[in-house]
Every structure is written in C-alpha cells, then in structure tokens.
Amino acid sequence: MTEPRRRPPGSTDVARLAGVSQKTVSRVMNGEAYVSDEVRERVLAAARELGYRRNTAARALNLGRFHRIGAAALGTSLFGPSSLLVALERRAREIGYAFTVVNTLEDEEGGIMKAVESLLEQGVDGIVLSEPIDEGQTLRIEADIPVLSFGRLAGLDGPRVMVTGGSGVGAGRTATEHLLGLGHATVWHVAGPRRWLAARDRAQGWREALATAGIPEPPMLEGDWSPASGYAAGRILAADPEVTAVFVANDDMAIGVLRALAEAGRAVPEQMSVVGMDDIPSAAYLSPPLTTIRQDFEATAAHGLELLVERIESGAGPAIHDDLPMELVVRRSTAPPPKE
C-alpha cells in the first residue's frame, strides 16, 4: 500500500517550531526590518530544520514581484569579473534576494541584450550588467525594471538605467602618479583588450596622469589579460633601455611582464618598476611582491545592490553615475629609477 504523500512544510510549521507568528516568519523570509537578530536566527534555524522553502512563484503572483535579481555577466574566469560576481551573489542572498546569472561571451553579437531578454523571461525585479564590454552598437534597454551597469558602457541607454562601479580611471591615474612621483621620466602602459570598459578606463587614467604632468605618452601596448600577453609585452619593454616604469592593467599580465624582465636581466625594481591592478591573492608572494591597485569587490557589490534594491522598492530616483575609490598597495616592485 502506497503511503500518502506528505505535504511540504509551510510557513505555519516554521512559525510553530520557532515560537513566533506567521507574520514574523514572513518578515524574516522577505528580508524586512523590525525583526531582532535573535528572532531572525530562530526562524531561519527552524526553516532549515524543517526543510522549508519559500514559494517564490506564489509570492510573485501576490506581490507582483519575484524577489530575484538577474545578472548579465561576461562568461570569464578572470579574477576581477569573477570576484565581483561572487560578491554580488553573496550580497544578494544577505539581503533576501535570489540571484540568477546569464553569461555572455566576448565575441557574441548582441550578447548583452540576449542575456537581458532571458532574465526578463525568467522573472526578475532588477538587472545587473557585470563587466559589460563594448559590442559596437547602441544598447537601449526599455525594460520597466531598474538596470544597474558596473561601468559606463558606450551606447547604453534606457529609462531606468543607472551606472556605478570602481573608478578604473582613478586607478590608472593613481598607479601612474605613483611611478612619476618616484622620479621616473615617463610611464609605459600594458593595456587590456580595447573592447573592455575596464581596460579603457585604466588607460584613460594613465593618459590623464601623463597629461597633467606634461609628459608625452609613450606607445601603449595591448594584451588580452593573460600572463602570456603580458610576457610578450614585457619582452618589448625589456629591449628598450629607456623604459624604467610600467603600469600593467591587471596583475595576471604583470606576472608575464615580470617573467620577461627577469629573463632579460632587467632587475625589478632596481632597473624597472612595475605596478599591476586587482591585487590577486598571489600578488603579495611574487618575487618581488607586486605593487598593485586593490579593488574592494565586496564594497562595490554592496553599494551597487543597495542602489538597485532602493530603486526596485521605491520605483523612482535619478540615474546614478558614481565611482568607488580603489587602494594603491605599495610593495617591492616599485622604486626610484636607476641613477645614471
């Protein structure tokens, strides 16, 4: 004889086990305020014990909202983009939102809009564009939900679009000013791929710092974020005895530059100073330890989602164009230029 199917646990069961009202359970599950930490943890512990899961579909029908944030993210394992995506997902869960990711590819035509359409079909209350790249076309998003871009994407427009993120321009300027401040006559730059907003911003900051100092730009080298491309650029730099300082657009390429300089006998920092960007976990353990620009991905994610959720819940507000500062971490890969 087949046993009758047990019904899944509901919010009333959680309320009974936690010793609270059903309304309190609802407040906890919706991430609302006015619930003490002790009560919140008791409710969550009861939910875990019972295996309770919110019926998000029913909630969406009742409230007209899904309590879910979607992200159109560039499909990459690079440290910066992947760290920001993990931070966004973690922060979304902390504030009571589900988090859905649709990946785009760097060479996919119309990839961002395809990802946005996919997220809208799945049902989301807001969309994040994480590490968007220039697809060479106008990107107008007409969706009636807020869209937050981490970067100023050329051609991006729409009635509910806003922009935030770390200041890549400021980072490029800070790195270059650090090297000029040590006394270097000029600073070379190994940039990332030109379609990436991050690469463009860092190169712009480099240019601005040189222009402010009245120094002509040396030729810019372009890599693809990989150590191999940094190594190729490093071999070019190592062959020029006039080069004494370089700002590299990410730490992975900086690793390649350091390898090329070592092979060429150009001592770092005695003969060549190198600054990277991102502060990857291995940066402090290179030989020499790498001076770099540190991005606070947790703070960037928290700030961005705070703006997005405020727009979701208020339904109004002006477009926001703000930047978060980044931190120069000085280690042993930079020093004054060699004395003649």
N, C-alpha and C positions, 0 to 999 in steps of 0.2 A: 504493500500500500504506500502510495506516494505521500510524503509529508506535505502539509500545506506550506506554501511559500511565505516566509516571514517578510513583513513589510520593512523597508529600510528605516533606520532611526530618524526621527524628526526633531524639530526644534523644541517641542514639548518634552521629549525624552531628555534632551540636553538640559533644559530648564529644571526638570525634576531632579536629575542627578547632581546638578551644580547648586541646587537650593536657591534658585533665582526665578524671576518672572520670565515669561516668554519674550516680553518686550526687551528685557535686558539681553537675552540671547541675540535677538535681532540687532540690537545696537552694537554688540561685540562683533558679530559676523559682518556687519556693514562698515566697520571701522569708525563708528561715530564716537564723539567725545562724551564726556559726562559719565564715564564708567571708570571706577578705580582700577589700578593695576592689579590688585589682589582679586577682584571680582572677574576682571578680564581673563586672567590666567586660569581661574577656576572654571570658567565657561569653556575656554579652549581645551583644558585638560579633560573635561567631561566629553567634549566633542571628539577628541582623539580616542578616548576610551571606548566610546560607542561606535566609532567609525562614521560619524555624521558628516555629510557633505551638503553644502547649500545647493538648492535647486536654482541655478542661475537663470535657466530658461524661464521659469515661472516668475522669478524676480524681475526679469527684463520686461515681461508682459505687464506686470503690475505697476512698475515704476517708469516704464519707457526708457530704461537704461540697462546696460549689460554689466556694469561694474568691471569692465575689461578695457585695458589699454593695448593698442596694437603698435608694433614697431616694424617699419620697413627698414631693414638693415642690410648693409653690404655683406655678402657672404664671404668672410675672410677670417683667418686665424691670427691676423696681426695683433700685436699686444694692445695697442691703443683702442681700436674699434671693438675688439672682443671684451676688453676690460670695461668699457663704457656700457656695453650691452648687458654684461653680468650685473653691473651696478644698478642699471635701470630695472632689471627683473627683480633684484633683491629689494630695492626700494619700493617697487610697486606692490609686492607682497606685504611689506611692512605697513603700508597704508590701506591695505584691504582690497587691492585691485588684482584681478588676474592679468596675465601678461602674455600676449601672443606675438610671435615673431614670424615674419615672412621675409626670406632672404632674397636679395637681388644679386646679380652678377655684374662685374665691372664692364663686360662687353655686351650686355643685354640691352638691346634697343627698347626704350620705353619701360625699363625695368621698374623704376620707382612708381609710375602710375599703375602698372600691373599689380605691384605689391599693395598699393593703396586700395585698389578695387577689390583685391582678395580680402583684405582686412574688413572693408565695409560689408562685404557679403557675409563674413563670419559674425559680424556684430561687435562693434567696439564703440566706446564713448569718446575716445581721443586717439590720435595717431602721433607717433614719434618717427621722425626721419633721422636715423642714426648713421652718421658718417656718409651723407649723400655725396655723390660725385656728379660732375657736370656731364649731362648727356647731350649737350649741344642743342637743346630746344627749350622753349618756354614750358614751364610746368605750373599750370594753373589748377589748383585743387578746389573744386566747388563744393566739397562735402560740407554738410551742415553740422560738423563737429570740429572742435579745435585741432589744429595740426601744429606740432612743435618741431622745428628743424634745428638740429645741432650743427649749425653752420649756415652762412649766408649763400645759399645756392643761387647761382645766376639764373634768372628767369622764373624763380619761384614766386608764386602769387596766389591769392585766394582770400576770400572774405574773413576767414578765421585762422589764418596762418600767422605764426609768431616764430621768432628766432632767438636762440640763446646758445651757450656753449663756452668752452675755454677760449681765451684770446690767443690764437695762433700768431696773429700779427704782433701782439705784445711779447710773445715768447721769442719770436725771431729777432725782434728788436733787442730784447734783454740779452740774449746769447751773443749777439754781435757787439753790443755795447760793452759787455764783459771783456771780450777779447781786445777791443780797441782800448779799453781802459787799462789793460796790461801793457800797452805800448806798441801793439802790432800796427804796422803801417796800413794794412787792409785786412779784410776777412773774406775768404772764399766760401762758397756755399755749394753743398751737395743737396739738391732738392729732391722731393718726391715726385711722383707722376703728375704732370700738369693738369690732368682732369680732376684730381683730388682737391677739394676745397682746403683741406688741411695743408697740403703742400703749397698752394698758392698763398695762403695766409702767412706761413712761415717765411716764404721767400719775400713777401711784401715787407714784413718786419725787418728782414735783413737789408733790403734796399733802403727803407726809411732811415735806419741807423747810419748807413754809409752816407746817405744824402745829407743828413743832419750834421755829420762830421765833415762834410765837404770832400768826401773821398769817392773817386770814380769806382763803379762796380767792375770787379774782375769777371771774366766769363763764368756763368753759372753752369754747373754740371748737373745732370738729371739722372736719378736712379729709379728703382721700382720698389723701394722699401726693403729690399733683401740685402743680406750681408754680401752676396756675390756682386751686386751692383755697386755697393759701397767700396768693395775691393777694387773693382775696375776704375772707379773714380779716384780712389786712393793712389793707384799706380800713376795716374796722370799728374796728380798733385805732387807726389814724391819726386817726379822727374824734374820739377821746377824748383831750383834752389831759392827763388824769391818768395815762395809760398811759406808762410810761417804760422798761419792760423786758418782754421776752417770750422764753420758751423754746419753740422750734418742734420738733416731734417728728421731723422729718427735714430734711435740707439742701435737698431739692427744694422743699418748701413754704416754707422760709426764703427761698429765692430769690424766690418770689412775694411774700412779706411785704416784702422789701427793695424790690422794684419799687413796691409800693403806697405805702410810706412815702416813697420818692423823689418820686413823683407828687404826694403831698400836702404836700411841703415839710417833712417831718419828718426832719431830718438824723440819720444814724446814724454814730457813736454819740453825737453831741453832745446830741440830744434823745430818742433811743430806742436802747436796747441790744438786740441780737438774738443768741441762741445757737441753733445748729442741732444736728443729730445725724447721724452717719455719716462725716463728713469725705470727701465725694465729691471726685474729682480737681479739680473746678473751684472748690471752696470757698476755696482759698488765693488765687484770682485774681479773686474778685468785688470789687466796689467798694462798701464796704470789704471787705477779706478777712474771711471769716466765722469767728468763734469757734464751735467745734463740739465734739462728743464723738466721738472716734475709736474705732471698733471694730477689733480685730485679728482679721480673719476667718481668716487662716492659723492663728493660735494656737488660735482656737476650734475650727476643723476638726480640727487635730492632736490637741487634748485630747479632743474628743468621740470620734474614731475610735480613739484609744488605749484609752479606756474600753470601747468597743463590741467591739473585737478581743480585749481581755483577757477579756471575758465570753464571746465566741464560743469562744475557745480553752480557757478554764478551765471553762466551763459552770456557774459558780457566782458568788456575790458578792451583796452587798446592793444595793438600789436606791440610786442616787446622785442627790443634789439639790445641785448646786453651781453657782456662778456665777463667771465670769471678769471681772476688773475692766476698765473702759474708761478711756480717757485724755481729759482735758479739754485741748483745743488752743486756747490763747488767742491770738486775732488782734485785728483792729482794729474789730470790730463791737460791742464792749462797752466801757463806760466808766462812771464815776460819773454819777448823774443830774444834770440841769441845775440850777444854783443858782437859787433863787428871787430 
